[in-house]
Amino acid sequence: SEQGASQQGSCSSPFGLFVRALCFSELFFVTEPRDITAPRRGSVVLDCQARGEAPVAIRWLKNGLNVRDSERVYLLSNGSLYIPEVENRRGDKSDEGVYQCVAQNKFGSILSRKARLTVASISAFLTQPVSVLVAEGSVARFACRIAANPSAIITWELNQTDQGSFSLPRVTVLPSGVLQIHGVQLRDAGRYCCVAANIVSRRRSAEATLTVSPVSGPPRGPRIIAGPQNLTASLHESVVLECLATGHPRPLVSWSRADQEPMDVFSTRVLGHGNLVIADVKLRHAGVYVCRATTPGTRNYTTATANLTVLAPPSLVEWPESLTRPRAGTARFVCQAEGVPAPSVTWLKNGEELHSNGRIRTYNR
């Protein structure tokens, strides 16, 4: 939708005079609406600005249907849509949905990108921490998971005292909310609780008890108690592949790629004692990653693997250009896009979808 341009050129008048005039003007968006999350009864402005030969009229669609001015929704003079009190009640009283703006002048219409409006929420806990018994010097892990929009910030409490992000170097809190404790000590014993908070609310999980046995026991081979999970990430996101291993003595954790490609040392780092962070994910980072836990000084090891899939948003590598054709002539527009997965291409005329018929034919190159 942002491919249009305004062209100003020279035109000749019927009287042979050479004048400057706006000979041709394509509509194009200056600002398009974007996805937004708002608290219930909060206010929202969805922006839309278009340029072209005046007058340019703006209207809005919600889930493909026209939005009309009402006591709850206002179309501002600059083209933006204002919702003073967002609601998420069932039926037509809900403001949640997919919004698009349509800009129109005498040459035609253009349709903006889709923007989703969601009402902020936070669920009950999907995963809560579970009590564990571990040997002194071993590792402990607590997990909690909650569905929230916007994402919840996870912190942990020990014996009902806020521990923040646990500043001890042997304690790691992953972005997912997982709490890892390495080299467990007797003083780590106690009741652990996960706290999740976003703009909607703050929730506390059930408590889980960490019991520490003072005896580490005989030597034990390496064991991965929490291996990496298959992940899908978009370009430029950061991801964390978890790998938590136990054993006596404590195993060494290393990472490699299953395809034998070298690790990207510029974009990867280790978080805590073995978790792999890939910052600013790119297409080349896609693949199978192998976590390996090895007993020091031996060839005794165990592995766990996970696949990272990287998504790339659609981008145009070739786009249609304006044409002038005689009546009954043939016009051919070209559009080529790339992305992961491969994008589908839809054609619009004046903001409305075109379908193949006797006169119009669409095909993939």
C-alpha positions as CSV (number, residue, x, y, z in Angstrom):
1,S,0.0,0.0,0.0
2,E,3.0,2.4,0.3
3,Q,4.1,1.9,-3.3
4,G,2.2,4.8,-4.8
5,A,3.8,8.1,-5.8
6,S,2.8,11.6,-6.8
7,Q,4.2,12.8,-10.1
8,Q,4.1,16.4,-11.2
9,G,5.0,17.1,-14.8
10,S,4.6,19.4,-17.8
11,C,1.4,19.4,-19.9
12,S,0.6,21.3,-23.1
13,S,-2.6,23.2,-23.4
14,P,-5.0,23.1,-26.4
15,F,-3.8,26.6,-27.2
16,G,-0.1,25.6,-27.7
17,L,0.9,27.1,-24.4
18,F,3.4,25.2,-22.1
19,V,2.0,25.1,-18.5
20,R,3.0,23.4,-15.3
21,A,0.2,21.2,-14.0
22,L,-0.5,18.2,-11.9
23,C,-0.8,15.8,-14.8
24,F,-1.0,12.5,-12.9
25,S,-1.4,11.7,-9.2
26,E,-1.4,8.4,-7.6
27,L,-2.9,7.9,-4.1
28,F,-0.4,6.8,-1.5
29,F,-0.4,6.3,2.2
30,V,1.8,8.5,4.4
31,T,0.7,6.7,7.6
32,E,-1.1,3.4,7.9
33,P,-2.6,1.8,11.0
34,R,-0.6,-0.6,13.1
35,D,-1.4,-3.4,15.5
36,I,-2.2,-2.1,18.9
37,T,-3.1,-3.5,22.3
38,A,-5.2,-1.3,24.7
39,P,-6.5,-1.8,28.2
40,R,-10.3,-2.2,28.5
41,R,-11.9,1.2,28.6
42,G,-8.7,2.8,27.5
43,S,-8.7,5.1,24.5
44,V,-7.1,4.3,21.1
45,V,-6.2,6.2,18.0
46,L,-5.7,4.3,14.7
47,D,-3.8,6.5,12.4
48,C,-4.3,6.9,8.6
49,Q,-3.1,9.6,6.3
50,A,-3.0,9.5,2.5
51,R,-1.9,11.9,-0.2
52,G,-3.0,12.4,-3.8
53,E,-5.0,14.9,-5.8
54,A,-7.6,16.5,-3.5
55,P,-10.1,15.9,-2.3
56,V,-9.0,12.7,-0.6
57,A,-11.6,11.0,1.5
58,I,-10.9,8.4,4.2
59,R,-13.2,5.7,5.5
60,W,-12.5,2.7,7.8
61,L,-13.3,-1.0,7.7
62,K,-13.5,-3.4,10.6
63,N,-13.4,-7.0,9.8
64,G,-14.2,-6.0,6.2
65,L,-17.3,-4.0,7.0
66,N,-17.7,-0.2,7.0
67,V,-17.2,1.6,10.3
68,R,-19.7,4.4,10.9
69,D,-19.4,7.4,13.3
70,S,-21.2,6.7,16.6
71,E,-21.0,7.5,20.3
72,R,-18.2,5.0,20.6
73,V,-16.2,5.5,17.4
74,Y,-15.2,8.8,15.8
75,L,-13.5,9.5,12.5
76,L,-11.2,12.5,13.0
77,S,-10.7,15.3,10.5
78,N,-7.1,14.0,9.8
79,G,-8.4,10.6,8.8
80,S,-7.6,8.8,12.1
81,L,-10.1,6.6,13.9
82,Y,-10.6,7.4,17.6
83,I,-12.2,5.0,20.1
84,P,-12.5,6.7,23.5
85,E,-13.4,3.6,25.5
86,V,-12.3,0.3,24.1
87,E,-14.7,-2.6,24.9
88,N,-14.3,-6.4,24.4
89,R,-17.8,-7.5,25.1
90,R,-19.3,-10.2,23.0
91,G,-21.0,-9.5,19.7
92,D,-21.0,-6.1,17.9
93,K,-20.2,-4.3,21.2
94,S,-16.6,-5.5,20.9
95,D,-14.0,-3.2,19.5
96,E,-11.5,-6.0,19.0
97,G,-10.9,-6.9,15.3
98,V,-9.0,-6.1,12.2
99,Y,-9.1,-2.5,10.9
100,Q,-8.2,-1.0,7.6
101,C,-8.5,2.4,6.2
102,V,-9.6,3.2,2.6
103,A,-8.4,6.4,0.9
104,Q,-10.3,7.6,-2.2
105,N,-10.1,10.4,-4.7
106,K,-11.4,10.8,-8.3
107,F,-8.7,8.4,-9.6
108,G,-9.7,5.5,-7.4
109,S,-9.2,3.9,-4.0
110,I,-6.4,2.2,-2.1
111,L,-6.6,-0.1,0.9
112,S,-4.2,0.1,3.8
113,R,-2.5,-2.8,5.6
114,K,-4.4,-4.7,8.2
115,A,-4.1,-3.6,11.8
116,R,-5.4,-5.7,14.7
117,L,-6.8,-4.1,17.8
118,T,-6.7,-6.4,20.9
119,V,-7.8,-5.7,24.4
120,A,-5.1,-6.3,27.0
121,S,-5.5,-9.5,29.0
122,I,-3.8,-11.9,31.4
123,S,-4.9,-15.5,31.9
124,A,-4.7,-17.9,34.8
125,F,-1.3,-19.7,35.0
126,L,-0.9,-22.3,32.3
127,T,2.1,-23.8,34.1
128,Q,2.9,-23.4,37.8
129,P,6.1,-24.3,39.6
130,V,6.4,-27.8,41.1
131,S,8.2,-28.8,44.3
132,V,11.5,-30.5,43.9
133,L,14.1,-32.4,45.9
134,V,17.7,-31.9,44.7
135,A,21.2,-32.8,46.0
136,E,23.5,-30.0,47.2
137,G,25.7,-28.8,44.3
138,S,23.2,-30.0,41.7
139,V,20.7,-27.8,39.7
140,A,17.1,-26.8,40.4
141,R,14.5,-25.6,37.9
142,F,11.1,-23.9,38.3
143,A,8.8,-23.1,35.4
144,C,5.8,-20.9,35.2
145,R,3.8,-19.9,32.1
146,I,1.0,-17.5,31.5
147,A,-0.9,-16.2,28.5
148,A,-0.9,-12.4,28.5
149,N,-1.2,-9.5,26.0
150,P,1.0,-7.5,26.3
151,S,3.5,-10.1,27.5
152,A,3.8,-10.4,31.3
153,I,7.0,-9.6,33.2
154,I,8.0,-12.5,35.3
155,T,9.7,-12.2,38.7
156,W,10.2,-14.7,41.5
157,E,9.7,-14.7,45.2
158,L,11.5,-16.8,47.8
159,N,9.6,-17.3,51.1
160,Q,7.2,-14.5,50.1
161,T,10.1,-12.0,49.5
162,D,10.6,-10.4,46.1
163,Q,13.9,-11.6,44.7
164,G,13.8,-9.4,41.6
165,S,15.9,-11.0,38.9
166,F,18.1,-13.0,41.3
167,S,21.4,-11.2,41.0
168,L,23.5,-14.2,42.0
169,P,25.6,-15.4,39.1
170,R,24.5,-19.0,39.7
171,V,20.8,-18.0,39.3
172,T,19.3,-17.5,35.9
173,V,15.8,-16.2,35.0
174,L,15.1,-16.9,31.3
175,P,12.8,-14.5,29.3
176,S,10.2,-17.3,29.3
177,G,10.0,-17.1,33.1
178,V,12.0,-20.3,33.9
179,L,14.1,-20.0,37.0
180,Q,17.4,-22.0,37.0
181,I,19.6,-22.4,40.1
182,H,23.1,-23.9,39.6
183,G,25.3,-25.3,42.3
184,V,22.4,-25.5,44.7
185,Q,23.2,-24.6,48.3
186,L,21.4,-25.5,51.5
187,R,20.4,-21.8,51.9
188,D,18.5,-22.0,48.6
189,A,15.8,-24.2,50.2
190,G,12.4,-22.6,50.7
191,R,9.1,-21.7,49.0
192,Y,9.3,-20.3,45.5
193,C,6.5,-18.3,43.8
194,C,6.2,-16.9,40.3
195,V,4.7,-13.4,39.9
196,A,3.4,-12.3,36.5
197,A,2.3,-8.7,35.8
198,N,1.2,-6.6,32.8
199,I,-0.9,-3.5,32.4
200,V,-4.1,-5.5,33.2
201,S,-3.2,-7.2,36.5
202,R,-0.6,-9.0,38.7
203,R,-0.9,-12.7,39.4
204,R,1.0,-14.9,41.9
205,S,1.4,-18.6,41.2
206,A,1.1,-21.4,43.8
207,E,4.2,-21.9,45.9
208,A,6.6,-24.7,45.2
209,T,9.1,-26.0,47.8
210,L,12.8,-26.6,47.1
211,T,14.3,-29.2,49.4
212,V,18.0,-29.6,49.4
213,S,19.7,-32.9,50.3
214,P,23.1,-32.3,51.9
215,V,24.7,-35.4,50.2
216,S,25.8,-35.1,46.6
217,G,26.2,-38.9,46.2
218,P,28.5,-40.9,43.9
219,P,29.6,-39.8,40.5
220,R,26.7,-39.6,38.0
221,G,26.8,-39.2,34.2
222,P,25.5,-36.1,32.5
223,R,21.7,-35.7,32.1
224,I,19.9,-32.9,30.4
225,I,16.8,-32.1,32.5
226,A,15.6,-29.3,30.3
227,G,16.6,-29.4,26.7
228,P,15.8,-26.9,23.9
229,Q,12.4,-26.8,22.3
230,N,11.6,-26.2,18.6
231,L,11.1,-22.5,18.0
232,T,9.7,-20.3,15.3
233,A,11.0,-16.7,15.3
234,S,10.6,-13.7,13.0
235,L,13.5,-11.7,11.6
236,H,15.3,-9.5,14.1
237,E,13.8,-11.2,17.2
238,S,15.9,-12.7,19.9
239,V,15.4,-16.3,21.0
240,V,16.7,-18.4,23.9
241,L,17.4,-22.1,23.5
242,E,17.4,-23.6,27.0
243,C,19.8,-26.4,28.0
244,L,20.0,-27.3,31.7
245,A,22.2,-30.3,32.6
246,T,23.0,-32.1,35.8
247,G,25.6,-34.7,36.8
248,H,28.4,-35.3,39.2
249,P,30.8,-33.7,38.5
250,R,28.9,-30.9,36.9
251,P,28.9,-31.4,33.1
252,L,30.1,-28.9,30.6
253,V,27.5,-27.6,28.1
254,S,28.4,-26.7,24.5
255,W,26.4,-25.9,21.4
256,S,26.8,-26.8,17.7
257,R,24.7,-26.9,14.6
258,A,23.6,-30.3,13.2
259,D,24.5,-29.2,9.6
260,Q,28.1,-28.6,10.8
261,E,27.9,-24.9,9.9
262,P,30.0,-22.8,12.3
263,M,28.1,-21.0,15.1
264,D,27.6,-17.3,14.5
265,V,29.9,-15.9,17.2
266,F,28.7,-12.3,16.6
267,S,25.0,-13.0,17.2
268,T,25.1,-15.7,19.9
269,R,26.0,-15.8,23.5
270,V,25.5,-18.1,26.5
271,L,23.0,-17.0,29.2
272,G,23.7,-18.5,32.6
273,H,25.3,-21.9,32.5
274,G,24.4,-23.2,29.0
275,N,21.4,-21.5,27.5
276,L,22.0,-20.2,24.0
277,V,20.8,-16.7,23.1
278,I,20.6,-15.8,19.4
279,A,20.1,-12.0,19.1
280,D,18.8,-10.3,16.0
281,V,17.7,-13.5,14.3
282,K,18.4,-13.7,10.5
283,L,17.5,-16.3,7.9
284,R,20.9,-17.9,8.1
285,H,20.2,-18.8,11.8
286,A,17.5,-21.3,10.8
287,G,18.4,-24.9,11.4
288,V,18.9,-27.7,14.0
289,Y,20.9,-26.8,17.1
290,V,22.5,-29.4,19.3
291,C,23.1,-29.0,23.0
292,R,25.8,-31.3,24.4
293,A,26.5,-32.0,28.1
294,T,29.9,-33.6,28.7
295,T,31.5,-34.9,31.9
296,P,34.7,-33.0,32.3
297,G,37.8,-34.9,31.3
298,T,35.8,-37.8,29.7
299,R,34.1,-38.7,26.5
300,N,30.9,-39.3,28.4
301,Y,28.2,-37.0,27.0
302,T,24.5,-36.7,26.1
303,T,22.8,-34.4,23.6
304,A,19.4,-32.7,22.9
305,T,18.4,-31.0,19.7
306,A,15.8,-28.4,18.6
307,N,14.9,-26.8,15.3
308,L,14.8,-23.0,14.8
309,T,12.5,-21.8,12.0
310,V,13.0,-18.2,10.9
311,L,10.1,-16.3,9.3
312,A,10.6,-13.4,7.0
313,P,7.7,-11.0,6.3
314,P,6.6,-10.5,2.7
315,S,8.5,-8.0,0.7
316,L,8.1,-6.9,-2.9
317,V,11.0,-7.5,-5.3
318,E,8.9,-6.3,-8.3
319,W,5.8,-4.3,-8.2
320,P,3.2,-3.0,-10.6
321,E,3.7,0.3,-12.5
322,S,1.0,2.7,-13.8
323,L,0.0,2.1,-17.4
324,T,-1.9,3.9,-20.1
325,R,-3.6,1.6,-22.7
326,P,-6.1,2.1,-25.5
327,R,-9.6,0.9,-25.1
328,A,-9.8,-2.9,-25.7
329,G,-6.0,-3.1,-25.3
330,T,-4.3,-5.5,-23.0
331,A,-2.8,-4.3,-19.7
332,R,-0.3,-6.5,-17.8
333,F,0.7,-5.7,-14.2
334,V,3.6,-7.6,-12.5
335,C,4.0,-8.3,-8.8
336,Q,6.6,-10.5,-7.3
337,A,7.1,-11.1,-3.6
338,E,9.4,-13.1,-1.4
339,G,9.3,-14.2,2.2
340,V,9.3,-17.2,4.5
341,P,6.9,-19.0,4.1
342,A,6.4,-18.0,0.5
343,P,3.7,-15.3,0.4
344,S,0.5,-15.4,-1.5
345,V,-0.3,-12.5,-3.7
346,T,-3.8,-10.8,-3.9
347,W,-4.7,-8.1,-6.4
348,L,-7.0,-5.2,-5.5
349,K,-8.7,-2.7,-7.7
350,N,-9.8,0.5,-5.9
351,G,-9.4,-1.4,-2.6
352,E,-11.5,-4.4,-3.6
353,E,-10.1,-7.8,-4.3
354,L,-9.9,-9.0,-7.9
355,H,-10.8,-12.5,-9.0
356,S,-10.0,-14.2,-12.3
357,N,-12.8,-14.1,-14.9
358,G,-13.2,-13.9,-18.6
359,R,-11.4,-10.5,-18.8
360,I,-9.0,-10.7,-15.9
361,R,-6.5,-13.4,-15.3
362,T,-4.0,-13.8,-12.5
363,Y,-1.2,-16.3,-12.4
364,N,1.9,-17.0,-10.5
365,R,5.3,-16.5,-12.2
